[in-house]
């Protein structure tokens, strides 16, 4: 049995953190599904690289421009949503085999609406209805404007992948929004059993910023991100149980699974599978860049002691040590949230510029 399959036995769903026309048309994505990949994520950064680095989209771009479509956003949606539908078809057997628990592909709202609740809701709903397949998720960032959008979209029955999560206090708001959306559906007598959601906690970026503020010999280097994710897992286990959750679960509601994102190791001093082995837990998703996925399947250890729901480790010592070293985790997560939205905005600008350049070349 492969290491990926053993990781699944430990309760981890393996998703691929990329998607492209080349990956789909070559059959490589289908082969990854055969090996154990059960989902995929995408974002403007991923599509910008795919469209820039390939001519696989040129024929469709030329056809759309001949038909009078010239707006870069419309062109982007037309290209990307075809890829999302193709990936969803390949993942449909996983979705059916797991009873709708797994087998999803995610597509992100454009970053220009990240700070506008109404615009986020409108775009997410439009994307959801255009795709019209059950095993897709619409990615909504966990910004202050995104929180009420998550509740409203959940209440409408949209599968939401909450992205750009870093802080526990924001995660509480995300879970509350998801539960509130389900409660609104329940109050209207609408079904809950087909609504799915994940909460994407970004991992390696926390260590990158924390390490930059820690002395070179600090024992805390490379530990902050995984500790932060461990706490998120325990918060998930705490809030998806008890008096508020149980009535929803009794009506068939699914918990909002934690998803570990940004799991490629950025510091070469650390193991290339650090954020896979350190975050094994029952009922979570780990979305991996291709190189990280291959590295784990080659030499990863799927038998690392898993995260436990009842792990009562006291992290107050680590918190005091961080503060003593001048590291403010709340400040780090606030900066990462803002920087994350800004980075996606730059990628989206690069993407639209790329589409404009390609259409000019094709039409000339």
N, C-alpha and C positions, 0 to 999 in steps of 0.2 A: 504494500500500500504506500502511495506517495505521501510526502510530508504535507502537501496541501490537503489530501483526504484526511489525514490524521488531525490536522488543524480543525477541519470541519467536525470531526468526531468530538472535539473538545468544545464544540458549540459556536465556533467562529464562522461566519459567512465571509467568503473571500470575494471581494469585488475588485474589478480592474479600474484603476484611476486614469483611464484614457479612452478615447474612442475616435475613430477616423474612418473615412471611406475605404482607404487602403487596407486597414485592419479587417474590415468587413468583407470587401470584395476578394481578398486573398484567401479567405477561409481561416485566417489565423484566429479571429475572435471565436469562431465556432469550435476550433480545436482547443482553445482555452476553456471554453464551456465544458467540453468533453473531459478536460483534465480536472475540473472542479470549480472553476470560476462561476459564481452564481449571480453576478450583477455587474454593473458598470456605472461610472459617473463621468460627467463631462462638465465643461465650463468654457467661457469665452477664451481663456488662455489655451486650453486644449485644442479648440477648434481653430484658433488663429494659427497655431503651429501646423495643424493638419492641412488647412487650406493653403497656407504659404508654402509649405514644403512638398506639395504634390500637385500634379495636374489632373488628379482624379475627379475634381469638381468642375473642370473647365467646360466640358460638354454641356452639363446642366446649366452652368452660368450663361453660356452663349445662348442656349434655348430660352432661358428666362428673359434675358435682355431683348432677344428678338420678339418676345411676346409683350414687350413694353414695361417690364419690371426693372426699375432702375434704383429704387431706394435701397441703400446698403442693408438696412435692418430687414426689410422684406426678403432680400436675397439671402441673407444669413439664415433667417428662419426656414426658408424653403430648403436650403442645403442641409442644415443641421437636423431639422425634424425628420427628413428622410433617413438620415443615419440612425436617429433615435428609434424610429419605427422598425428599421431593419434589425437593430440590436434587440428590441423588445420581442420580435418574432423568434429570434434564436434563443431567447431566455424564457419564452412562453412555457416550454416543457418543465423548466425548473419551477416557475410560478405555479403551474398546475400540480406538480408533484408535491410541493410543500404547502398546498392549500392556501396560496396567496401570501405566505410568510416571506418568501424570497423570490429572486428572479426579476429584480427591478433594474431599470436604467433611468438615470436622472438627467434632467435638462434644467439649466439655470436661467432665472430671470436676468435680464440685462442689468448691469450695474448702475445705469443712469436712473433707475427707479428705486434704488436701495433705501433712500431716505424719504420715500413718498408712499404711504400706506395704500392710498386709493389706487395709485398707478401700479403698485406691486400686485394688488388683488386683481385689477383689471387685466394686466398682462399674464399673470399666472393662470387665470381662468380661461383666457383666450388660448393659451398654449395647451392647457388640459383638454379643452374641447376640440382643438385642431388635431391633437394626437389621437384622442378617442380610443385608447387602449388601456387595459386595467393595470398593466405592470410597468407603468412609468411613474416617476416622481418629479415634481417641480421643485427646484431648489430655491429657497428663500433665505436670505441672510438674516442672522439673528441680531439685527440692528434694532434700535428703539422703534423705528417705523415698521420693522418686519414682524414684531411680536403680535400686534393686533391683526396683521395680515395672516399670520399662521392660524390664529383662532378662526377667522372668517373662512379661510380656505378649507380648514378641517371641517367646519360646520357645513360646508357645501359638498363635502365628500371627496375633496382633492387629496391625493397622496402627496405629502410634503416632505422634502429632504431639507431640514434646517441646516444651513451651512454657516461657516465662519464663526463657530462657537469656540470660545477660549475660557471664559470665566464661569465659575460655579453659580454666582448670583444671577447671571444672564440665563444659565441653564435652567434654574428654577422658574424663571419667567417663561421659558420655552415650554417646559412641561406643563405649566399652568395653562398656557394658551392652547396646547393640544387637548388637555382634559376639558377645558371650557368649550372648545369646539365640539368634542364628542358629546358633552352634556347637552348642548343646544340641539344636536341631532336627536338625542334620546328623548328630549322634551317634545320634539315634533313627531315622535314615533317613527323616525327614519332608521334604517339599518346601520349598524356600526361595524359589522364583521368584515366589510370589504375595504375599510379605510386603513391605510398603512402609513407609517411615518418613521423616519430616522432622524437622529440629532447628531450632526457631524462635528465632533470635537477635534480641533486641529492640534497636533501633538508636537512635532519636531520644532516648529517655529518657536514654541515656548522655551525649549532648551537653548535654541540659538540666541535668543535675546537675554535669557537669564545667564548663560555662560559668559556672555560678553561683559557682564557686570560683576562676575565672581573672580576671585584670585585664581591663578593658574593651578595652584595646589589645593583648591577647595574640594572637599569630598562631596559637595553638593552639585558639582558640575555634572551635567548629563542625567540628573535625577529628578529635576523639577517637573518636567513635562509628564513623565509617567506617573509621578505622585499625584499631579493634578487630574490626570485621567482616572486614576484609581478612585479618587474622591467622587468624580462624576459618576462612575459606575455604582458606587454605594448610594449616591443620591437617587439614581434611577431606581435601584432596588427598593429604596425606602418609599418613594412617592408612587411607584406602581404596585402598591399593596395598601391594605387598610381600607378605611371606611369610604373614602372618596372614590378610589379606583374599583373596588369590588362590584358595586352596582353596574358599572360600565362593562367590566369583565364578564359579569353574568349575562349581559346582552350580546356577548361575542366580540367586544372591543379588543383590539390588539395593542400591546404596549408600544411605545415609541422607542425603538431600539437605539442604543448608543452606537455610533459609527466613529471609528478612529480614522481620521484623515491626516494628510501630510505625514505619512509614515515612512517616507524615504529618509534615510539617514543623511544629514547634511554635513556633519563633521566626520572626516575620514578617520579620526582617532577612535570612533565608536564602531561597534559591530554594524554591519549593513542590514542586519535583521533585528536590531535592538527594539524597534517599535512594533514588531510583530510578536516576538517572544515575551516581551514585558507586558503585553496587553491581551493575553489569552483569557477569555471569559465566556461563560455560557450565555448565548443570546445576543452577542455583539456582532457588528460588521467591521471588517478591516479592509479599507479600500487602498490598494497597493499600486504604485507605479510599476510598469513592466519589469524593470531591473530588480526591484525589491521582491516582486513575486517570484522571479526566477531564482534569486539568491536564496530565498527561504526554501523553495522546493529542492534546491541543491544541497544546502547545509544547515537549514534552520532546525531548531529543536522544538517539536510540537508538544513535548512532554514537560515543559516548564510549569511549575506550580501555577494553576490558574487563579485569577482573581476570584475571591469568594464574596458572596453577598453579605456574610456576617463578619467580614474582616474588620476588626475593631481597633486596628493599629492607631496609636495616638501620634498624630503628626505635629503636635504643638511644638515639639523640640525642633523639627525641621523649620517650622514657621519662625520660631525665635532665631534660629541660625541664619535664615534668609534675611530677616530684618537686621540682625547684627552685622551682616555682610553688606548692608545697604541696598538690598534687593527688595523691591516692592512688587509682589506678584499681581496685585490689583492694577497697578499702573502698567505693568507689562501687558496684561490681557486687554486693557483699554486701548493701548497703542496698537496692538496686533489687530484688534477689530477694525480700527480706523484704517490702518495700513492695508489690511486685507481687501476692504472695499475699494480703496484707491488703486491697488494693484490690479484688481479685476477691471476697473474702469480704464486703466491704461491698456490692458490687453484687448478690451472691447474696441477702444479707439484704433489700436493696431489692426484689429480684425477688419473693421469697416474700411480702413484705408487700404488694406490688402485687397478686399473685394472690389473697391473702386478702381484700383490699379489694374486688376485682372480684367475687369469688364472693359476698361479703356483699350487694353491690348487686344482683347478678343473682338471688340467691335471695330477696331481699326483694320 
